[in-house]
Amino acid sequence: MPYFAYKGRNARGELLQGVLESADSGGVADQLFSTGVTPIEIVATSKPKMDGADNWWTKLTEPKIRPIDVQLFSRQLHTLLKAGVPIMRGLGGLQESAINKSFGRVVKDLRESLDAGRELSAAMRRHPDVFGPFYLSMVRVGETTGRMDEIFLRLFDQLEFERDMRERVKTAMRYPMFVVIAMTIAIAVINLFVVPAFAKVYAGFNAELPLMTRVLIASSNFTITYWPLMLAAIIGAAFGFRTYVATPKGRFQWDKIKLRLPIVGKIMLKAALSRFARSFALSAKSGVPIVQGLNVVAQTVDNAYIASRVEQMRDGVERGESILRTAVASGVFTPVVLQMVAIGEETGEIDDLMDEIGAMYEREVDYELKTLSSQIEPILIVGLGILVLILALGVFLPIWDLGKAAMHK
């Protein structure tokens, strides 16, 4: 996504400036408003650079900043602030002890920004690829309420939850992906090497070959003749898909389609709704107004389609509608969740109940991921069986027919 340089003023009238990443200038304005900053000027710019990162060799060899780095940073900062350590001294210690040198440079920039009079949220806003909109908004809430140590602990818990979800999805998909890759390689080897060898043998029979054998040989000849074009088409299709998905419209359409995919679609939906519920509960417990909280939470669900539904909820609440009514209109929540939202609104404990909703979805996702392999295995076995059957019929039917002819003689 492109980067935009901004100038704005916070609630105290102080001038702030920095660089944010967003799809357009309107997205930057929304991010700024959600953190209590009124934008004055927003212009397109290049990606912000940090000291020591301009050298091409440094860019090539420097370690990437991982989510675990931000997670550990949140936990360490919580411990330091809770112990009464001044934030400048705490950041200095974290900079010196940083194992990831790239993240160490980010911490150094945070210290320098604080030393220049910026707030911590404004300093973090200079690194949109490290600290996301939700993280920035929660830090802003901590600055407003004076509960920075508690905010960083909650952010640590949230990041741990998201990391655990990603790891479980990767673990569940490892075996199916391995089987699919192995089948793809097997098909390529059969078409390029196995079938041509048998085709030379069958050519000496001077007899009409069975249909399955002719199909195999035609497929093999096509692959051998046009494999450069097929490879170029696959690469072009992959590049075109990535380019389309990188656009706001393309990402929206793809995220909508993902939720309708067999087996994995329901897991993606529940995972996104779990992130929404957890994030909403965290922002509500931290004292963020509901409208502002929904605006920020929409950016954490990692799905443009669901994010648009959450934004519709925000617009409805802004018009004075209840959370329940807007949740029903969104069309993405289950009846059980809607019932809990209704109870939460009546009792004023929406934050606790949203936490329970997040935990419920998390348990469902955990169960779905544990059974994912068993759900995909029958499909893979059927696919592998069809492949073996086609290969066996195509290769051995001519030999079988030849043997029958010899017996009749």
N, C-alpha and C positions, 0 to 999 in steps of 0.2 A: 504494500500500500504506500501511497505517497506521504511525504512529510510536509508539515506546515509550521512556519514560525509564527508565534502569536505574541501579542502584548495585551495585558489586561490588568485589572485592579481587583484586589480582594476586598473583604468586608471593611477593612480598616483604611481603604483608599490607597494602599501601597501598590506601586507599579511592579508587575511581574512580567517576565518574558521567558520564552523557552521554545522548544520544538516538540510537536506531537505527531504521532502517526495515525492517520485515519483515511477513510475512503474519500472524504471530501471535507470542505471547510465547515459545512454544517455539523458534521460529526465531531470536529474539533470544538466547535462552539458548545455542543451538548456536553462534551467531557468537561469543559471549563465551568459551565454553569453548574454541573453536578458536584463540583468540588468548591463551589462558592466564589468562583472567579468570573468577573464580568469582562468578556473580550472587548478590546478596543480595535485591534487590527489582527487579521489572519491572512498570511500570504504563503504561497507554496515555496518550499525550499528543499535543499538536499538533506541527506541523513546527517544528524549531528555527529561530530568527531570528538574523540577523547584524546587526551595527551598520551603519546606513545602508541597510538593505534593508526597513525597516518602512514607508517612505513609498510610497504607491501609485504615484506618478509614477516613483519609482526602480524599482519592480518592473516597470512598463510599459516603461521605456526601457533598463534595464540589459541588457548583452549576456549571452547564455547561456554557461554554462561548458561547453566542448566537450571531448571526449576528448583532442584534440590539446593542450589546455592542460595537462592532467594528465601527458601524455606528455613534453612539453617540460620541465615542472617536474621530472619524474623524472631526465631527462638532465642538467639543470642542477645539481640537487642532488648527483648522482653526481660531477660534475666538481668541485664545490666541496668535497665531503667528501674526495675523493681528493687534492685539493691541500692538505688540512689546515686548511681554513677552518672555524672553529667554526660549529655549526649555527645558532645564534641570529643570528650575523652574516650567514651565508649566506641565511637566510630574510628578513632585513632587506633585503638587496640584491635578492632576487627579488620582494619586495613592491613596492619602488620601481620596478623595471624591468618590472613586469607590464603587458602591453598590455591584457589583459582586466581591467577594474576589478572585476568580480564575483569573479574568481579572486584578485585582489589582496587583497580583503577576507577571503577564506578563508585566505590566507597570513598575513595580519595576525592572524587569530584563532588560527592555529597558534602564532605567536610568543608571543601573550599566554598561551595555555594552557601552553606550555613554561616561560614565565616564572613561572607560578603553580605549577610543580612537577609538571605532568603529563608523562607520556611522550609521544613523538611519535605512537605508534599510538593512544593514548587521545585525543590532540588531534584526530587525523584522524577518529576514530570519531564526532566531533560533526557530521561532514558526510557522512552516508551516501549522499547523492545525488551526491557528487563522488568519494569514495574507496570502492570496492566492497569486499566481504568478502575477496576474494582479495588485493587490494592491502593491506588492513589486516593480514591474516595474514602476508604476506611482510615488511612493515615490522616486525611483532612479532618475526619470526624474526631480522631484522637486529639488533634491539635485544638479543636474547638472545645471539646469536653474536658481536656486535661487528663485523659485516661489512656495515655500512649502505651504504657506497659500492657494493659489489658487488651488493647487493640492488636498489638503485635502477637500476643498469645493466640488470639482468635484467628488472626491471619495464618499463623503457623498451623493451627488445626485445620483450617480450610485448605491450605496448600497440601497438607498431608493427605487429606481426603481425596483431593483431585489426583495426586500422584498415585495413590493406592488404586484408584479407579483405572488410570491409564495402564498401570502394571498388570492388573488383572485381565484387562482386555487384550493386551499383548500376549500374555501367557495362554489365554484361551484360544487365540487365533494362530498360535505358533504351529501346532500340529496340522490343522487344515491347510494352512499356507504351504507347509512342507510337502504335503501330499499333492496339492495342486501343481506346485512347481515340478515335482518329480514326474507327474503325469504329462506335463507340457514337454519336458525334456525327452521323455519316452516317445511321445508322438513324433517329435522332431527327428530322433534317431531312427525310428521305424521308417519314416517317409524318406529320409536322406540316404540310409544305408541298407536296411533290412529288405524292404520291398524291391529296390532295384536289383539286388542280388538274386532274389527269387524270380524276378521278371525275366532275367537272362535264362534261367533254367526252363521256365514255362515257354519261352520263345521256341525252344527245340521240340515242343510237343506237336506243333502244327495242328492244334485243335482249338475249338472255340472254348474260351475260358468262362467259368461261372461269373455271374453278374458282380458278386462281392469282390472277386479277384480283379475284375476290370475296373471297378470303382477305386480299389486300393492303388492299382498301377497308375490310373489317371491322376489320382490325388498326389502320388509320389512324383510323377512327371511334372505336374504343375508346380509343386513345391521346389523341385530342383531347377526348373527353368526360370521361375519368377521369384525366387526367394529374396533377391535384392529389393524388388518392388514391394514384396510383402513386409520386409523389415522396415523399409522407408515408410510404408503406410502405417505400420504400428507406431513407429516413432512420431510420425506426423500427427496421428490421432491422439497420442498421449500428450504431445505438446499443445495441440489445439484444445484438448480437454482442460489441461492445467491453466491455459490462458483464459479460457471461458470461465472456469471456476474462480479465477482471481478477480473477476469483475463482480460488483455487488449483485447484479441480476443473476449471473451464473452461479454464484455461491448460494443465493437464496433457492434457486431451482434445485440444485444438487442436494442441499441440506433437506429440502422437502422430499425429494426422491429417496434419500437414505432412510428416512423414517418409515418408508413403505416397503423396504426390501424384506424378503422372506427371512425369518429367523433372527437376523441381526438388527432389523429395523426396530423391533420392540425393545431390544436392549439399549440401542442408542437413544430412544425416546425416554426410557426410564432413567438412564444415566443423566441426560440433559435436565430432566425435571428434578432429579435429586440434587444436581448442582444448583438449580434455581431455588429450591426450597432451603437448602443449607445457606446459600448466600443471602436470601431474603431474611432468614431468621437471624443471621449474623448482623446485617445492617439494622434490623429492627431492635435487636438487643443493644446495639451501640447508640441508639437514639437518633438514627437517620429518619427523616420524614418519609412516609410511605411513597409519595410521588417520586421523590428524589431516589429512594431506595430501589423502586422498580426500574427507574431509568438506568441506574448503575448495574443492577442485577441482570438486566437484559444483555449486558455485554459479557457476562460470565458463563452463559449456558453453552457456548461454543457451537451454536446452531442458529443460522440466520433466520430460519423459518420460525423457530420457537421464540427467538429474540423479538421478531415482529409481533408475535402474539402477546408477549410480555409488555411491549410498548403500547399495544392496544389497551391492555389492562391499565397501564399508567394513564393513558389519555382518558379512559373511563372514570378512574378514580379522581382525576383532575377536574372532571365535569361534575363530580359529586356523587357518582355511583358507588355502590358497595364493592368490596373486593370480591365477594361471592358472585355478584352479577357479572362483573367483568371476567372472572375466571370461567364462568359457564359460557360466556360469549366467545372466549378464546378457543374452545373446542379441543383442548389438548389434555385436560385433566380428567382423571377417573372419578366416578361417583363417590368413592370412598374419600378421596382427597377433597372434593367439593363439600362433602358433609363436615369434614374436619375444619375447613376454612370457615364454614358457617358458624360452627361452635366457637371457633377462635375469635370471630368478630363479635359474637354475642357476649363472650366472657372477657374480652380484652386481652386474651393470651395468645394472640396470633403468632407471636414469635416462638413460643414453646411448641405450639402445634405444628408450625412449619418445620421446626427441628425434627419433630416426630415423623412428619411426612418425608423429610429427607432421609431419615433413618429407615423408614419403611421401603422407600424406593431403593435405597442402598442394599437392603437385604434381598429384595427381589432381583436386582442386578447381579448380586453375588450368586444367587441360586441359578439364574439364567446362564451366567458365565461358567458355573461348575458343570452344567448340563449341556453347554454349547457343543462340545466335542461329540457327545452322544447323539445330539440332534443332527450334526453335519455328517457323522460317520456313515449312516445309511445312504446318503446322497453320494458320497465319495465312493462307497463300495459299489453302488449301482453304476456309476460312471466308469469305474475301473473294470467292472464286469462287462459292460457294453464294449469298451475298448478291446479287451481280451477276446471277446466273442467275434468282433469284426475281424481282428487280426487272425484268429484261428480259422474262421470260415474262409477268409480270403487267401490264406497261405496253404491250408491243408485240403480244401475242397478239390483243387485240380489233382493233387496227389491221390486223393481218395477215388476220384473218377478214373484216373489212369490205372489204379490198382483193380478196380472193378472191371475195366475193359480187358486187362490182362487175364483175369480169372475166367472171363467168358470165353476167351480164346482157348 
